[in-house]
Amino acid sequence: MKSSPDPDRASVGNIGSPPPGGERVDRHRATESQEGVSATLSANLGGRIRDLRKRRGLTLNALSGRSQVSRAFLSAIERSEKSPTLPIIVRIARGLNVSMSALLGVEPAASGVALNRSADQITFQDPQSGFERTVLSPLREGGKAEIVKHCIPPGQSSGLLSVYATAIEKHILVQNGELTAQIDGREYKISSGDTLSFAIETPYRLCNEGSVPCVYIVVMVERG
């Protein structure tokens, strides 16, 4: 099992889903297209963090204290010089008191019926581990639930994820591979078709100790 590097030392990486399969020429074109999308999302992320911080009247020092992310690293993210890892994104979202999906740029639905087409779904890819998080469900004003899809490459993990600003329950359905969840000092191994539910009350980690990518669906429900 590979250990996750220090998240504050993350280097420049991509935010976006990997290119789809197909013929070699199609893969090449898809890769070029995805690189453009990834660069745009990475640049937009830094701008969103800066805008949300300023809208809340927070200095870099203040956000650093609330998120436990160094001021220098926050500044580099805002300037799109570095791409944050998943644990860092979660901590920044907590510091700004927004959901991770909102931080990544998912806008709330404007009507009662919300549609989120696959082509419009936003994927975050951890620049170090390759962990992917895709927002499947549209955000809704006042909504209490969200559906996302995770994919962890073999031998990688989510890194240690912190507690959210609000009380959240997480429900996991494994679609492929095997997932190891480290929660409150205990390990839970779940395979394809298995489910796991828990309240996020302490920092936790999700790991893929297998030899194939682990893909699972997550439903997050805000309690209270």
LOKOLGU-155401 format. One line per field, with one value per residue: x, y, z of N, C-alpha, C in turn. Coordinates in steps of 0.2 Angstrom, whole numbers. Layout:
REM LOKOLGU-155401
nxx = [X:...]
nyy = [Y:...]
nzz = [Z:...]
caxx = [X:...]
cayy = [Y:...]
cazz = [Z:...]
cxx = [X:...]
cyy = [Y:...]
czz = [Z:...]
END
This chain:
REM LOKOLGU-155401
nxx = [4:4:10:2:9:15:2:3:14:10:12:10:-4:-18:-35:-48:-57:-50:-45:-57:-59:-55:-51:-34:-31:-43:-41:-30:-35:-45:-37:-30:-41:-46:-35:-36:-48:-45:-35:-42:-52:-43:-37:-49:-53:-43:-47:-60:-58:-52:-61:-72:-66:-64:-77:-82:-75:-62:-45:-30:-22:-32:-41:-31:-30:-43:-44:-33:-22:-7:-3:5:4:-10:-10:-3:-11:-22:-16:-16:-4:-1:-9:-21:-22:-34:-37:-33:-42:-54:-52:-50:-63:-71:-65:-70:-84:-92:-98:-88:-91:-98:-87:-79:-85:-98:-114:-129:-145:-157:-171:-185:-185:-170:-157:-142:-131:-120:-110:-108:-104:-93:-77:-65:-47:-35:-19:-8:-12:-21:-33:-51:-65:-81:-95:-111:-124:-136:-133:-144:-154:-154:-154:-152:-145:-132:-125:-110:-97:-83:-66:-53:-36:-26:-18:-18:-25:-38:-32:-30:-46:-54:-67:-83:-90:-103:-115:-113:-119:-112:-115:-110:-108:-100:-95:-85:-70:-62:-64:-56:-61:-55:-60:-62:-52:-54:-55:-64:-68:-75:-83:-87:-104:-107:-112:-109:-112:-109:-108:-99:-89:-76:-59:-56:-51:-51:-46:-38:-33:-31:-28:-34:-43:-54:-70:-84:-100:-106:-117:-121:-128:-135:-137:-150]
nyy = [-6:10:25:41:56:71:82:96:98:96:95:103:98:89:93:84:71:55:52:45:28:19:20:23:36:43:42:50:62:64:65:77:86:84:89:102:105:101:110:122:120:119:131:139:134:139:153:152:149:160:170:166:166:180:185:181:189:185:184:178:173:171:161:151:148:143:132:124:124:129:146:150:139:140:152:149:140:148:156:147:140:128:112:106:92:79:78:91:99:96:101:115:118:116:126:137:135:128:116:102:100:112:120:116:121:117:122:127:120:129:127:117:104:95:92:84:81:68:74:86:84:87:82:79:76:69:76:68:55:50:48:49:60:62:72:67:70:84:100:106:120:121:108:91:80:72:64:56:49:39:34:24:22:6:2:15:29:39:48:55:61:75:80:86:103:102:90:75:60:46:35:21:12:-1:-3:-9:-19:-19:-11:-3:4:15:19:28:21:8:-5:-8:-19:-19:-27:-28:-24:-23:-13:1:11:26:39:54:57:58:60:51:37:31:17:8:-7:-17:-25:-19:-5:3:6:16:21:35:42:56:63:76:78:82]
nzz = [0:-5:3:6:0:8:8:7:-1:-14:-31:-47:-55:-64:-65:-68:-78:-84:-102:-113:-118:-134:-152:-157:-162:-159:-145:-144:-148:-139:-127:-129:-129:-116:-109:-111:-105:-92:-88:-88:-78:-67:-67:-64:-52:-43:-44:-40:-26:-22:-24:-16:-4:-2:-3:9:17:21:25:18:28:38:32:31:44:47:39:41:31:24:23:12:3:0:-6:-18:-24:-27:-36:-46:-47:-41:-39:-28:-17:-14:1:4:-3:3:16:13:8:20:27:21:22:13:2:-6:-19:-23:-21:-32:-42:-46:-50:-41:-45:-55:-56:-52:-57:-60:-70:-74:-85:-92:-99:-93:-81:-67:-64:-52:-51:-41:-40:-36:-31:-41:-38:-41:-42:-46:-48:-48:-46:-48:-39:-27:-21:-4:-3:4:0:-9:-24:-28:-38:-35:-40:-36:-40:-41:-26:-20:-11:-3:5:21:26:32:45:40:39:43:49:42:34:26:12:4:-11:-18:-34:-42:-39:-23:-8:6:21:33:48:62:69:65:52:38:25:9:-5:-22:-25:-11:3:13:27:36:49:47:59:64:57:42:31:14:5:-8:-9:-18:-34:-45:-52:-40:-40:-34:-29:-20:-8:0:14:22:39:51]
caxx = [0:8:7:1:14:13:-2:5:19:7:14:5:-8:-24:-42:-52:-57:-45:-48:-61:-55:-57:-46:-28:-32:-48:-38:-26:-39:-48:-32:-29:-47:-46:-30:-38:-53:-41:-31:-47:-54:-38:-37:-55:-53:-40:-51:-66:-56:-50:-68:-76:-63:-65:-84:-83:-71:-57:-38:-27:-21:-39:-43:-26:-31:-49:-43:-27:-18:-3:-4:9:1:-16:-9:-1:-17:-26:-13:-15:3:-1:-15:-22:-24:-41:-38:-33:-48:-59:-50:-52:-70:-73:-63:-75:-90:-95:-97:-83:-94:-99:-80:-76:-89:-105:-119:-136:-150:-161:-178:-187:-182:-163:-154:-135:-129:-114:-105:-107:-102:-87:-72:-58:-42:-30:-13:-3:-14:-25:-40:-55:-71:-86:-101:-116:-131:-136:-134:-151:-154:-157:-154:-149:-141:-128:-122:-104:-93:-76:-62:-46:-31:-23:-12:-19:-30:-41:-28:-34:-51:-57:-74:-86:-92:-110:-115:-114:-119:-110:-117:-106:-110:-95:-96:-79:-64:-63:-63:-55:-62:-52:-65:-62:-47:-56:-55:-70:-67:-81:-82:-92:-111:-107:-113:-106:-114:-107:-108:-93:-88:-69:-56:-56:-47:-53:-41:-39:-27:-31:-24:-38:-46:-60:-75:-89:-105:-106:-123:-119:-134:-134:-141:-152]
cayy = [0:16:30:47:61:77:86:103:98:94:98:105:92:90:92:82:64:53:52:39:23:19:20:27:43:45:43:56:69:65:68:84:90:84:93:109:105:101:117:127:118:120:139:141:132:144:159:151:149:167:174:164:169:187:186:180:194:181:185:171:170:168:155:146:145:139:126:121:123:134:152:150:134:143:158:146:137:154:158:141:137:121:109:103:85:78:80:98:102:95:106:122:118:116:133:142:133:126:109:102:101:119:123:114:124:114:127:125:120:135:125:111:98:97:87:84:76:66:78:92:82:89:77:81:71:71:76:64:48:49:47:54:61:65:74:64:73:92:103:110:125:118:101:88:74:72:58:56:43:39:29:24:17:1:4:22:30:46:52:56:66:78:80:92:108:100:83:71:53:44:29:19:6:-3:-6:-13:-19:-19:-4:-3:10:16:24:28:16:1:-6:-12:-21:-21:-29:-26:-25:-22:-6:3:18:29:46:57:61:58:59:44:36:26:14:2:-12:-22:-24:-16:1:2:11:16:27:38:46:60:65:81:76:88]
cazz = [0:-5:7:3:2:12:4:6:-6:-20:-37:-52:-58:-68:-62:-74:-79:-89:-108:-114:-123:-141:-157:-155:-164:-155:-138:-144:-148:-132:-122:-131:-127:-109:-106:-111:-100:-85:-87:-87:-72:-62:-66:-61:-45:-39:-44:-35:-19:-20:-24:-10:2:-2:-2:16:21:24:23:17:35:41:29:33:51:47:35:42:25:25:19:6:-2:-2:-11:-24:-27:-29:-42:-51:-48:-38:-38:-21:-16:-11:8:5:-6:8:21:11:8:27:30:17:24:7:0:-10:-26:-24:-22:-38:-48:-48:-48:-39:-50:-55:-56:-48:-60:-61:-75:-74:-91:-91:-102:-89:-74:-65:-61:-49:-50:-36:-44:-33:-31:-46:-35:-45:-39:-51:-46:-52:-45:-48:-33:-26:-16:2:-4:9:-2:-15:-26:-32:-40:-34:-43:-33:-43:-36:-21:-18:-6:-3:10:27:25:38:46:37:44:45:51:36:33:19:11:-1:-14:-22:-41:-45:-35:-16:-4:13:24:39:51:70:71:63:45:35:18:6:-11:-27:-23:-4:5:19:29:42:50:47:65:65:51:39:24:9:2:-13:-8:-23:-41:-50:-49:-36:-42:-30:-28:-13:-7:6:16:28:45:54]
cxx = [4:5:7:6:11:8:0:11:17:10:9:2:-14:-30:-46:-52:-52:-49:-52:-57:-58:-51:-40:-29:-37:-45:-34:-30:-42:-43:-31:-35:-47:-41:-32:-43:-50:-38:-36:-50:-49:-37:-43:-55:-49:-44:-57:-64:-55:-57:-72:-73:-64:-72:-85:-78:-65:-50:-35:-25:-27:-41:-38:-28:-38:-48:-37:-22:-14:-4:-1:6:-6:-15:-7:-6:-21:-23:-12:-8:3:-8:-16:-24:-31:-42:-38:-39:-54:-58:-52:-59:-73:-71:-68:-82:-95:-94:-92:-85:-95:-92:-77:-80:-96:-110:-126:-141:-155:-169:-179:-185:-175:-160:-146:-132:-122:-108:-103:-105:-95:-83:-66:-54:-37:-23:-8:-6:-18:-32:-45:-62:-76:-92:-107:-123:-130:-136:-141:-150:-157:-157:-150:-145:-137:-125:-116:-101:-86:-72:-55:-42:-29:-18:-13:-24:-33:-36:-33:-39:-54:-64:-76:-88:-99:-110:-117:-114:-117:-112:-114:-108:-104:-97:-91:-73:-66:-60:-61:-56:-59:-56:-64:-57:-49:-56:-61:-68:-74:-79:-88:-99:-112:-109:-110:-109:-111:-108:-101:-92:-81:-66:-56:-52:-51:-48:-42:-32:-27:-27:-28:-41:-53:-64:-81:-94:-105:-113:-121:-126:-132:-139:-144:-156]
cyy = [6:22:37:52:67:81:93:103:96:98:100:99:94:89:90:74:62:52:45:34:23:19:25:34:46:47:49:62:70:68:75:88:90:88:100:110:106:107:122:126:120:128:141:139:137:151:158:152:156:171:172:166:176:189:185:184:190:183:178:168:167:162:149:143:141:132:121:119:130:140:152:145:137:148:155:143:143:156:153:139:130:119:105:96:85:80:88:102:102:100:113:123:119:123:138:140:132:119:108:103:108:123:122:117:122:119:124:125:126:133:119:105:99:91:89:79:74:70:84:90:84:84:81:75:73:71:71:57:46:47:52:54:65:66:72:68:81:94:107:114:122:111:97:82:76:66:59:50:44:33:30:20:12:4:11:23:37:50:53:62:68:78:86:97:106:93:80:64:51:37:27:12:4:-6:-11:-13:-20:-13:-6:4:10:21:23:22:9:1:-10:-13:-23:-22:-27:-29:-24:-15:-5:10:20:36:48:61:61:58:52:43:30:23:9:-2:-17:-21:-21:-10:0:8:11:22:29:43:49:63:70:79:83:93]
czz = [0:-1:4:5:5:7:3:2:-13:-26:-42:-55:-62:-64:-68:-75:-85:-96:-109:-119:-130:-146:-154:-156:-160:-148:-138:-144:-142:-127:-123:-128:-120:-106:-106:-106:-93:-83:-85:-80:-66:-61:-63:-54:-41:-39:-40:-28:-17:-19:-18:-4:3:0:5:20:24:21:21:24:39:38:30:40:51:44:37:36:25:20:12:1:-4:-7:-18:-27:-30:-36:-48:-52:-45:-38:-32:-22:-14:-4:9:2:0:14:19:10:15:29:27:19:18:6:-5:-17:-28:-25:-29:-44:-50:-45:-46:-45:-50:-55:-52:-50:-62:-65:-75:-79:-90:-94:-98:-82:-73:-61:-58:-48:-46:-40:-42:-34:-37:-44:-39:-41:-44:-48:-50:-52:-45:-41:-33:-20:-10:2:2:7:-8:-17:-30:-33:-39:-38:-40:-37:-38:-32:-19:-13:-7:1:16:26:32:39:43:42:46:46:44:37:26:18:4:-4:-19:-29:-44:-40:-27:-13:3:16:31:43:59:72:69:55:43:27:15:-2:-16:-25:-16:-3:12:21:35:43:51:54:67:58:48:33:21:5:-3:-12:-13:-29:-46:-48:-45:-38:-37:-30:-21:-13:0:8:23:33:48:50]
END
